[in-house]
Amino acid sequence: MKPSFVFRLRQVIAVSSVNLCSAGILADFLLFPCVSATAQSKPPDPQSEIIGTWEGESKCTVSNSPCRDEHAIYEIAQEKDAAAANSLKMDGYKVVNGERQFMGTLRCEYESAKKLLSCTSRGKNFDDWRFTLSADTLQGTLTIDAGKTLFRKITVKKKTVN
């Protein structure tokens, strides 16, 4: 038996790069999913691995100081109106009695090739936050006094979106 016109057309559609969604073909053919052979996907943004919410512990390293160990939450996002494409901001929170308390915002740069996040609030000579990404974990330090004093050690894990 000779294949019908509809059957042949469906075969052509399956192997061609015709995009039926915009062709306005008969309703019978609209039941097929749209075919686009030139579907292009851009490479993932290297910053996407660092952007998100991170939660864990921030431990003090200086005894006899006002510093206290904290349960920390960091929200990392693209910096709006930033001149550099790799500019990020990190909003920091500590958790006290189950409540988030905003601590401040850091300005950051992410080097995806090195998996290194570097942040500051007032300049590297004042506070230097450095984090290294490994899978879903950021491990970092805060040094102060132009890098002379290790003030905190931080370990946070990326929270998954439910």
C-alpha positions as CSV (number, residue, x, y, z in Angstrom):
1,M,0.0,0.0,0.0
2,K,1.3,3.4,-0.9
3,P,1.9,5.7,2.1
4,S,-0.5,8.5,2.4
5,F,0.4,12.2,1.9
6,V,0.0,12.9,5.6
7,F,2.3,10.0,6.5
8,R,5.0,11.2,4.1
9,L,4.7,14.8,5.3
10,R,5.1,13.6,8.9
11,Q,8.3,11.8,7.9
12,V,9.7,14.9,6.2
13,I,8.8,17.0,9.3
14,A,10.6,14.6,11.6
15,V,13.9,14.9,9.7
16,S,13.8,18.4,8.4
17,S,14.6,21.7,10.0
18,V,11.1,23.1,9.2
19,N,9.6,25.0,12.2
20,L,5.9,24.1,12.0
21,C,5.0,26.5,14.8
22,S,5.3,29.6,12.6
23,A,4.3,27.9,9.3
24,G,0.6,28.0,10.0
25,I,0.1,24.5,8.7
26,L,-3.2,22.6,8.9
27,A,-4.5,21.8,12.4
28,D,-3.7,18.1,11.8
29,F,-0.1,18.9,11.7
30,L,-0.2,21.2,14.7
31,L,-0.6,18.2,17.0
32,F,3.1,17.5,16.5
33,P,5.6,19.3,18.7
34,C,7.4,22.1,16.9
35,V,10.6,21.0,15.2
36,S,13.6,23.4,15.1
37,A,16.9,21.9,13.9
38,T,18.7,25.1,14.7
39,A,17.9,25.2,18.4
40,Q,20.9,26.9,19.9
41,S,21.7,26.9,23.5
42,K,24.2,29.4,24.9
43,P,26.8,28.1,27.3
44,P,25.9,28.4,31.0
45,D,26.9,31.6,32.7
46,P,30.0,30.9,34.7
47,Q,28.6,32.9,37.6
48,S,25.5,30.7,37.9
49,E,27.4,28.2,40.0
50,I,28.1,30.9,42.7
51,I,24.8,32.8,42.6
52,G,22.3,31.7,45.1
53,T,21.7,31.3,48.8
54,W,24.5,29.7,51.0
55,E,24.1,28.6,54.6
56,G,26.5,27.4,57.2
57,E,28.9,28.4,60.0
58,S,31.2,31.4,60.5
59,K,33.8,30.7,63.2
60,C,35.9,33.3,65.0
61,T,39.6,32.8,65.2
62,V,40.6,35.7,67.4
63,S,40.2,35.0,71.1
64,N,39.3,37.8,73.6
65,S,37.6,39.8,70.8
66,P,34.0,40.9,70.4
67,C,33.7,38.3,67.6
68,R,31.2,35.5,68.1
69,D,30.7,32.3,66.2
70,E,27.6,32.6,64.0
71,H,25.2,30.6,61.9
72,A,25.4,32.5,58.6
73,I,23.4,32.9,55.5
74,Y,24.8,34.6,52.4
75,E,22.8,35.6,49.4
76,I,24.9,36.1,46.3
77,A,23.5,37.9,43.3
78,Q,24.6,39.7,40.2
79,E,25.4,43.4,41.0
80,K,23.0,45.7,39.3
81,D,24.5,48.6,37.4
82,A,28.0,47.2,37.7
83,A,30.6,48.1,35.1
84,A,32.4,44.7,35.3
85,A,30.5,41.6,34.1
86,N,31.9,39.6,37.0
87,S,30.7,41.9,39.7
88,L,28.5,40.4,42.4
89,K,27.1,41.4,45.7
90,M,26.8,39.2,48.8
91,D,24.2,40.1,51.5
92,G,25.2,38.6,54.8
93,Y,22.9,37.5,57.6
94,K,23.5,35.9,61.0
95,V,20.7,33.8,62.5
96,V,19.8,34.5,66.1
97,N,17.0,32.7,67.9
98,G,15.8,31.5,64.5
99,E,15.6,34.9,63.0
100,R,17.8,36.4,60.2
101,Q,19.6,39.5,61.1
102,F,21.1,41.5,58.2
103,M,24.8,42.2,58.7
104,G,25.7,44.0,55.5
105,T,26.6,43.8,51.9
106,L,29.9,42.9,50.4
107,R,31.0,43.7,46.8
108,C,32.5,40.6,45.2
109,E,34.3,39.4,42.1
110,Y,34.2,35.8,40.9
111,E,37.0,34.1,39.0
112,S,35.2,31.0,37.6
113,A,38.4,29.4,36.3
114,K,39.9,29.4,39.8
115,K,36.6,28.9,41.6
116,L,37.6,31.9,43.7
117,L,35.1,34.5,45.2
118,S,36.8,37.6,46.6
119,C,34.8,40.2,48.5
120,T,35.2,43.4,50.5
121,S,33.0,46.0,52.2
122,R,35.5,48.9,52.4
123,G,38.6,47.7,50.6
124,K,41.1,44.9,50.7
125,N,43.3,46.6,53.3
126,F,40.3,46.8,55.7
127,D,38.5,43.5,55.1
128,D,39.4,40.7,52.7
129,W,36.9,37.9,52.3
130,R,38.1,35.0,50.2
131,F,36.1,31.9,49.3
132,T,36.9,28.8,47.3
133,L,34.1,26.8,45.6
134,S,34.1,23.0,45.7
135,A,30.9,21.3,44.5
136,D,28.2,22.8,46.7
137,T,30.5,24.2,49.4
138,L,32.2,27.6,49.8
139,Q,35.1,27.6,52.3
140,G,36.5,30.9,53.1
141,T,38.3,33.3,55.4
142,L,38.0,36.9,56.5
143,T,41.3,38.7,57.1
144,I,41.6,42.2,58.5
145,D,44.3,44.7,59.1
146,A,45.7,44.5,55.6
147,G,45.8,40.7,55.7
148,K,47.7,40.5,59.0
149,T,44.8,39.0,61.1
150,L,42.8,36.0,60.3
151,F,39.5,36.9,61.8
152,R,37.0,34.2,60.6
153,K,36.8,30.9,59.0
154,I,33.6,30.2,57.0
155,T,32.0,27.0,55.6
156,V,28.6,27.3,53.8
157,K,26.7,25.0,51.5
158,K,24.5,26.1,48.7
159,K,20.8,25.8,49.5
160,T,18.7,24.0,46.9
161,V,15.6,25.6,45.6
162,N,12.5,23.6,46.5
